């Protein structure tokens, strides 16, 4: 997990800046889609790295903690907060946005998660 987060952070992206994360995600997605299909690598490395980087941003700014979450869909790394058993699945959320091709989706995602958490917790 740390290696995936470092992949994004070591490229110069400030993990504390949701806009910077979103711009970097948009640039990587655009680069990947601009590459001929036969020459593209597996996008999962980038998707997971950005999902975990977005999760790390949320962990730092919203008092969440990393957990291994298991539900009917399987097991994955997620963020959690008590009370109310709130879980956020950043890699799945970012993966859904990879193929959208709409710029600004990551920034909107982070803002929506923060707004939702603020509606639950006074300090979010």
Secondary structure, DSSP 8 states (H G I E B T S, - for coil): -HHHHHHHHTTT--TT-HHHHHHHHHHHHHHHHHS-GGG---THHHHHHHHHHHHHHHHHHHT-EEEEEEETTEEEEEEEETTTTEEE-HHHHHHHHHTT--TTHHHHHHHHHHHHHHHH-TT-
